[in-house]
């Protein structure tokens, strides 16, 4: 049997940065803390970057991702090679 256990996902830098920015200031009502604290693993909100955020989201060991996702940021206006 065949199964997908890992894949690569290519995002243009602008799209990834805008997605990250849309989450960065969101606060959790229950705690008053930033949602990004829980979405960036060990880096927390203060040290989180777009790549660190995506790396945590795609880490199968985070207890949330169903499989390993390798997010690759590509320069704006280009395509994966």
N, C-alpha and C positions, 0 to 999 in steps of 0.2 A: 504494500500500500504506500502511496505517496502522500506526503503532508507538507505543508508550508510551516517551517519552524522559525524562519527569520526572513526579513526582506529589507531592501533599501528604499527609502523614500526621498526624493529630490525636491527641495523647495528653493525657489528663488529667494535671495536674501531679503528683498523688500517685503515680500509676502510673510516670511517667517518673522521679521522684525515687527511688522504691523500686528500680527497675531499675538506675539509676546506682549507688545505694548498695550493691547486691548485687555490683557489679564493683569498686568502689573499693578494697577491701582485698586483692584477689586478687594474689598474687605469681607470677611466672613462675619455675619451678624452675631453668631453665637459666641465668638471669641474677640471680635474687634480687630483681629490680626489680618494680615494680608493672605489671600488665597494662594499666592505664589509661594509662600513659605512651605506649603504642603505639596506644591507642584514642582519643586526644584531640588528636592532631596537635601543633602547635606549643606548645600550652599545657602539655602533660605532666601528670603526676599532681597536682602541687602547685597549679596554676592551673585545673584542669579543673572545670567545672560541668556540671550536667545538660544545659543547652542547648548548650554547647560540645561535649560528648560526642556528642550527637545530630547536631549540625551536621557534625562530622567524619565520623561514620558514614554520613551521607547525601551526602557530597561525592563526586561522580563523579571528581574529580581525585585522590583519595586512593589510587588503585590497587586498591581493594577493592570499592567500590560499583558495581553494574552500570549504574546510572542515577542521576540526580540525585533526591534525596529531600529535600523541604522539611518538616522536622519542626516542627509547630506545637504548643506547649504551651498548653492551655486551662485556665482556672480549674476547680478541683474542683467537681463537681456541675453543670457546665454542658455544653452541647453546641455543636459548631461552628455558626456562624451562616450 
